[in-house]
């Protein structure tokens, strides 16, 4: 796998962290607030985010393995380039979403609510968190939260070529989101304000937009 793909996935998570705060930041803050008073919050946050990244990795492995399996059975390889073009378009849409230029990905997030309605009731059974280990399955459940940012990264995992590379793509993405999620859980208000700042979001979105356009152009040249 090209290192640039892993770096791109990490960058998506890092620059899209402002969106993460809106989707998952409240959960991370709840984990922090809901921990026993006599215990340090950091272990709970680390296990919560570890569970979240575990779910990302599983989703990435499934999507990468499924797509590569279908391609190998059908002996079709050209379609993989088309799927990579779709992934590049998803990156462009994500950039517009993060920069608040266009909220089209919100419609895709609503589709994911169908799955989330089945998963979310399980999380209430894990509360309150009595130990850091209890935060692990809680994070694993919240890793399935419908999120346009995750779906965009998942589109790259699907065209990674195999299950392992799909897993690595999603782990790299998850690691990119980790600093913001740890900091918001630790009540780093300065970080929250920065990541939600419109200027910061739009500068970040322009970086992702350029990467998506460059990737789409590269794939287009290979197709034609």
C-alpha positions as CSV (number, residue, x, y, z in Angstrom):
1,X,0.0,0.0,0.0
2,X,1.3,3.5,-0.8
3,X,2.3,5.4,2.3
4,X,0.5,8.4,0.8
5,X,-2.8,6.6,1.2
6,X,-2.1,6.0,4.9
7,X,-1.0,9.6,5.3
8,X,-4.1,10.9,3.5
9,X,-6.3,8.8,5.8
10,X,-4.5,10.2,8.9
11,X,-4.8,13.7,7.5
12,X,-8.6,13.2,7.0
13,X,-9.0,12.3,10.6
14,X,-6.7,15.1,11.8
15,X,-8.2,17.9,9.8
16,X,-11.7,16.6,10.1
17,X,-11.4,16.5,13.9
18,X,-13.7,19.5,14.2
19,X,-16.5,17.4,12.7
20,X,-15.6,14.6,15.1
21,X,-16.2,16.9,18.0
22,X,-19.7,17.5,16.8
23,X,-20.5,13.8,16.3
24,X,-18.5,12.0,19.0
25,X,-17.2,14.8,21.2
26,X,-20.2,14.8,23.4
27,X,-19.7,11.0,24.0
28,X,-16.1,11.5,24.9
29,X,-17.0,14.3,27.2
30,X,-19.7,12.1,28.8
31,X,-17.1,9.4,29.3
32,X,-14.9,11.9,31.0
33,X,-17.6,13.3,33.2
34,X,-19.1,9.9,34.0
35,X,-16.0,8.3,35.4
36,X,-15.7,7.6,39.1
37,X,-14.5,10.6,41.0
38,X,-11.6,8.7,42.6
39,X,-10.2,7.5,39.3
40,X,-8.2,9.3,36.6
41,X,-10.1,10.1,33.4
42,X,-7.3,9.4,30.9
43,X,-7.5,5.5,31.1
44,X,-11.2,5.7,30.4
45,X,-10.7,7.9,27.4
46,X,-7.9,5.7,26.1
47,X,-10.0,2.5,26.3
48,X,-13.0,4.3,24.8
49,X,-11.0,5.5,21.9
50,X,-9.3,2.2,21.6
51,X,-12.7,0.5,21.2
52,X,-13.7,3.1,18.6
53,X,-10.5,2.5,16.6
54,X,-11.1,-1.3,16.9
55,X,-14.5,-0.9,15.2
56,X,-13.0,1.3,12.5
57,X,-10.4,-1.4,11.8
58,X,-13.1,-4.1,11.6
59,X,-15.2,-2.0,9.2
60,X,-12.2,-1.3,7.1
61,X,-11.1,-4.9,6.9
62,X,-14.6,-6.0,6.0
63,X,-15.0,-3.4,3.2
64,X,-11.5,-3.9,1.8
65,X,-11.8,-7.7,1.9
66,X,-15.3,-7.7,0.4
67,X,-14.4,-5.5,-2.5
68,X,-11.2,-7.3,-3.3
69,X,-12.9,-10.6,-3.0
70,X,-15.6,-9.6,-5.5
71,X,-12.9,-8.3,-7.9
72,X,-10.9,-11.5,-7.7
73,X,-13.9,-13.7,-8.3
74,X,-15.1,-11.7,-11.3
75,X,-11.6,-11.2,-12.6
76,X,-12.4,-7.5,-13.1
77,X,-9.8,-5.0,-12.2
78,X,-10.8,-1.9,-14.2
79,X,-13.8,-1.4,-11.9
80,X,-11.3,-0.9,-9.0
81,X,-10.2,2.3,-10.7
82,X,-13.7,3.5,-10.9
83,X,-14.2,2.8,-7.3
84,X,-11.1,4.8,-6.5
85,X,-12.5,7.6,-8.5
86,X,-15.7,7.4,-6.4
87,X,-13.5,7.5,-3.3
88,X,-11.8,10.7,-4.6
89,X,-15.2,12.2,-5.2
90,X,-16.2,11.3,-1.6
91,X,-13.0,13.1,-0.4
92,X,-14.1,16.2,-2.4
93,X,-17.6,16.0,-0.9
94,X,-16.1,15.6,2.6
95,X,-14.0,18.7,2.0
96,X,-17.1,20.7,1.1
97,X,-18.8,19.3,4.2
98,X,-16.1,20.1,6.6
99,X,-15.7,23.6,5.3
100,X,-19.5,24.1,5.5
101,X,-19.7,24.9,1.9
102,X,-22.2,22.1,1.2
103,X,-23.9,19.6,3.6
104,X,-24.7,16.9,1.1
105,X,-23.0,14.2,3.2
106,X,-25.5,14.8,5.9
107,X,-28.0,12.8,3.8
108,X,-25.6,9.8,3.8
109,X,-25.3,10.1,7.6
110,X,-29.1,9.8,7.8
111,X,-29.0,6.5,6.0
112,X,-26.6,5.2,8.6
113,X,-29.2,6.0,11.3
114,X,-31.0,2.8,10.3
115,X,-28.1,0.7,11.6
116,X,-27.4,3.1,14.5
117,X,-31.0,2.6,15.8
118,X,-30.2,-1.1,16.4
119,X,-26.8,-0.5,17.9
120,X,-27.3,2.5,20.2
121,X,-29.6,0.8,22.7
122,X,-26.8,-1.6,23.7
123,X,-24.6,1.3,24.8
124,X,-27.0,2.3,27.6
125,X,-26.5,-1.2,29.2
126,X,-22.8,-0.4,29.6
127,X,-23.4,2.8,31.7
128,X,-22.2,3.9,34.1
129,X,-18.6,3.0,33.4
130,X,-17.1,1.4,36.5
131,X,-13.7,0.7,35.1
132,X,-11.5,1.7,32.1
133,X,-12.1,-1.8,30.6
134,X,-15.8,-1.1,30.6
135,X,-15.1,1.9,28.2
136,X,-13.7,-0.5,25.6
137,X,-16.9,-2.1,24.5
138,X,-18.7,1.2,24.9
139,X,-16.2,2.7,22.4
140,X,-16.6,-0.2,20.1
141,X,-20.3,0.5,19.9
142,X,-19.9,4.2,19.3
143,X,-17.4,3.4,16.4
144,X,-20.5,2.5,14.4
145,X,-22.0,6.0,14.8
146,X,-23.2,7.3,11.4
147,X,-20.6,9.9,10.3
148,X,-19.8,11.4,6.8
149,X,-16.2,11.6,7.9
150,X,-16.0,7.9,8.6
151,X,-17.9,7.0,5.4
152,X,-15.4,9.0,3.3
153,X,-12.4,7.2,4.9
154,X,-14.3,3.9,4.5
155,X,-14.6,4.5,0.7
156,X,-10.7,4.6,0.6
157,X,-10.6,1.4,2.7
158,X,-12.9,-0.3,0.3
159,X,-10.5,0.2,-2.7
160,X,-7.4,-0.5,-0.7
161,X,-7.0,-3.9,-2.4
162,X,-7.4,-6.3,0.5
163,X,-8.7,-6.7,4.0
164,X,-5.4,-5.8,5.8
165,X,-4.9,-2.6,3.8
166,X,-8.5,-1.7,4.4
167,X,-7.9,-2.2,8.2
168,X,-4.7,-0.1,8.1
169,X,-6.5,2.8,6.2
170,X,-9.2,3.0,8.9
171,X,-6.7,2.7,11.7
172,X,-4.7,5.6,10.2
173,X,-7.9,7.6,10.0
174,X,-8.8,6.8,13.6
175,X,-5.4,7.7,14.8
176,X,-5.8,11.1,13.1
177,X,-9.0,11.7,15.1
178,X,-7.4,10.6,18.4
179,X,-5.7,13.8,19.6
180,X,-8.9,15.9,19.4
181,X,-11.0,13.2,21.0
182,X,-8.6,12.8,23.9
183,X,-8.2,16.5,24.4
184,X,-12.0,17.2,24.3
185,X,-12.5,14.5,26.8
186,X,-10.0,16.2,29.0
187,X,-11.8,19.5,28.6
188,X,-9.3,21.3,26.3
189,X,-11.6,24.2,25.4
190,X,-8.9,25.9,23.4
191,X,-8.6,22.9,21.1
192,X,-12.4,22.7,20.7
193,X,-12.6,26.3,19.8
194,X,-9.8,26.0,17.2
195,X,-11.3,22.9,15.5
196,X,-14.7,24.5,15.3
197,X,-13.3,27.8,14.0
198,X,-14.8,28.4,10.5
199,X,-11.5,29.7,9.1
200,X,-9.6,26.6,10.4
201,X,-12.3,24.3,9.1
202,X,-12.2,25.9,5.6
203,X,-8.4,25.9,5.4
204,X,-8.5,22.2,6.4
205,X,-11.2,21.5,3.8
206,X,-9.1,23.2,1.0
207,X,-6.2,20.8,1.8
208,X,-8.6,17.8,1.5
209,X,-10.2,19.2,-1.5
210,X,-6.9,19.5,-3.4
211,X,-5.9,16.0,-2.5
212,X,-9.3,14.7,-3.7
213,X,-9.0,16.6,-7.0
214,X,-5.4,15.4,-7.6
215,X,-6.4,11.8,-6.9
216,X,-9.5,12.1,-9.1
217,X,-7.4,13.5,-12.0
218,X,-4.7,10.8,-11.6
219,X,-7.4,8.0,-11.7
220,X,-9.1,9.7,-14.7
221,X,-5.8,9.6,-16.6
222,X,-5.4,5.9,-15.9
223,X,-8.9,5.2,-17.1
224,X,-8.5,7.3,-20.3
